[in-house]
Amino acid sequence: MAEVMGAHGIKGWVKTRPLLEEPLLLVGQSGLVLAPGPGMRQGAGQPVTVLDLKRQGRGWIMQLSGISDRSDAEALRGTVILGHAGMLPPLEADEFYWRDLEGLRVWSEESGVVTLLGEIDHLLETGANDVLVVRACEGSADDRERLIPWIWGDVVEAVDAEAGEVRVKWYVDA
């Protein structure tokens, strides 16, 4: 749901990177857990409540339950706030959560030839449009990593989550 980037001020607020289009959905939400992030020593998560959330420059700052000073906030750097799928708003047709796209195989058709480009490893937010990071997998055309823009209709043609695949208009570079 969000990544904690560091402390903000002296009253325990944290700088965060929400991973939701509507970050304000986190305020007061029950069932959130503060857990170790990637690269941290793993441990048990602890329940947390987002008491307040404000836009700060290009990012967001949060006030979390049980965090009252800068030292406590600084100790949270690198942690993540997790929740369950039921907290997320329902999607419209042709909308997808990033987590549902990760691991799908990406196929491209060029001149009647269908080619496996790889699997979606993760997505990047670039501002202009999101980008699929497609890594080579067993059976893919080559060992290259590809960055494919998420432009529905122009580049991304179809997503079949049940079949585990995404169809794109993308050239296989020689």
N, C-alpha and C positions, 0 to 999 in steps of 0.2 A: 504494500500500500504506500510506503514511503521509505526513504533512506535518510538517516541522520548524518549531516555533513559536519556539524560542530556546534559550538556554543554561540549564543547571541546575547550580549549584555551580561548583567550580573544577577539577574533574578531567576535563572534557570531555564530560560527559553533556549530552544535549539534551532539551528538552521537546518532545513530539510529540503528534500527533493521528492515531492509527492509523485506517485506513479499513476495518478488518476486524472482524468480530464476535469473532474469536479472535486478538488481537494477538500472543499468544505464539508463533504459527506463524512469525513473522518471525525469531525467535532462531536463529542458526546457518544460516539459509537461504542457499544459494548462488544466484548469479544476480541479486542485488539491485543496483540502480544508484541513486546519489545524483545527482539532476538539478536544473536550475534550475526553480523553480516558476512559477506564473502571474505575469505582470508583471515577471519578472526577465529580464535580458539572457540570451538563449539561448546555450548552449555545450554542449560534450560532457559526458556524464555520466561518473561515475567509479564503478567497482565498490566496493561496501561490504558489510560483514557486520555484522549486529546481534549484538553480543557478549552483551548483557544487556538486559532490559526489566523495568521495575517500575511498578506502579501508584503514582501520586503525586497524592493528592487526587482531583480529578475527571478528571485526565489521566494520561499515561504519560510516563516518562522512559526514554531509551535510551542505551546505551553503544555507540558505533559504532567500527569498526576505523579506525585512523589518526587518531583525534581524541583528544588527550590533555590539552588544557587549555581554559580558558574562552574564550580568544580564538579558537581553532579552532572551538569549538562555536558561538560567537556569529556567526561568518562563515557558518554554515549556515542561519541564519534565512531562512525563505521557500522553502527547497529542498524537494524531494519525494523519497521513496524509491519507486522503481518496481520492478516485477517482471513476470514473464510469467504468463499465464493458467493454465499448468500447475501453478503454486504453490498455486492456490486449491483448497479442498476441494470435492468434488462436491456438487451441490445435490439437495435432495429435490424431489418434485413440488410445483408452485406456489411455488417459491422462485426468486429472481432476483438477480443481481448488479446493482447500480445502473448500472454501465457498459453493461449490456445493455438497460436501459430507456431510457437517454438517446437521444433522436432518434425514439422511437416516437410515432406519432400517437394522440391521445386522442379517443375518440368517446363520445358520450352519447346515450341514447335516452330520449325523453320523449313519452308519448302516441303512440307509433308513429312519431315523427319522429326520425331519426338525424342528429346534428349533430356536425361536427368542431369540437372545442374548441381544438386546437392541437397542438404537439409538446412532449414532455418535454425541457426544457432541462437540468435537473439535479434532484437531490433534496436535501431538508434533513432533518437528524436533529433532532427536537424533544424527544425523551425519551418523550413519550406514544406517538407513532407517527411514522413517516417521512412526509414531505410531498412530493408531486410538484409541481414548479414547471413549469407548462404555459404556454408562450409562443405567441402567435398565429403562424400560418404561412399560406402560400398556401392559400386555400380555407376557412380557419377562419371561424367564425360572426361574429367581430369582432376588434378589435385588443387585447383585454384579456389581461393575464397572470392566470392562475388558480393558486391554491394548493389542491391537492386532497389530502386525507389518504389515506395508504396504509392503508386498512382493508379487508382482503381479505373479500369476501363482502358487506359492507355498502355500501362505496363502489366498490371495484375489483372488477369482476365477472369479467373475463377478460383474459389477456395472450396474444397470438399474436405472438411475436417474429418468426417467419418471415414473417408478413403485415405486420409492422411496426406493430402497433396494440394499443391497450389500450382496453377497454370499461369505462366507469364509470357509476355512478348519480349524476349531477350535473346540476343545473339550469342552463340557459343563462339568465343574468340579462338582463333587458330593459334 
